[in-house]
Each structure stands twice: as C-alpha cells, then as structure tokens.
C-alpha cells in the first residue's frame, strides 16, 4: 500500500497510527463521556451479574 502511494513505510505507518489515535468522537460518545465524568451513574443500583437474565432484569430490559 505504501509503495502504491509512493510513500515510505515509516510515513505510512505513522499516518495509520495517527488516523487510529486521533479521531473526533461522535455525539453519542461525547454524551457518554460527559455522563461518566459527571458521576451520575455512581448512584445507580449495582447490576446483578449472576446470570444473563438477572443482569438484563437489573438493567430494566
């Protein structure tokens, strides 16, 4: 791929890493990040992880 684009392998790898590491999160992700930072989930009841059914029930699903 790097050869087809007339780039060095090092430059190609750097570009791939930058593309993977530096991206703008979408609105849903931004809202989830803000919710996590705000601490509003700290008061939520603990999930029952004893089984899938119990977990879903404790999540209100």
Secondary structure, 3 states (H helix, E strand, C coil): CCCCCCCCHHHHHHHHHHHHHCCCCCHHHHHHHHHHHHCHHHHCCCCCCCCHHHHHHHHCC
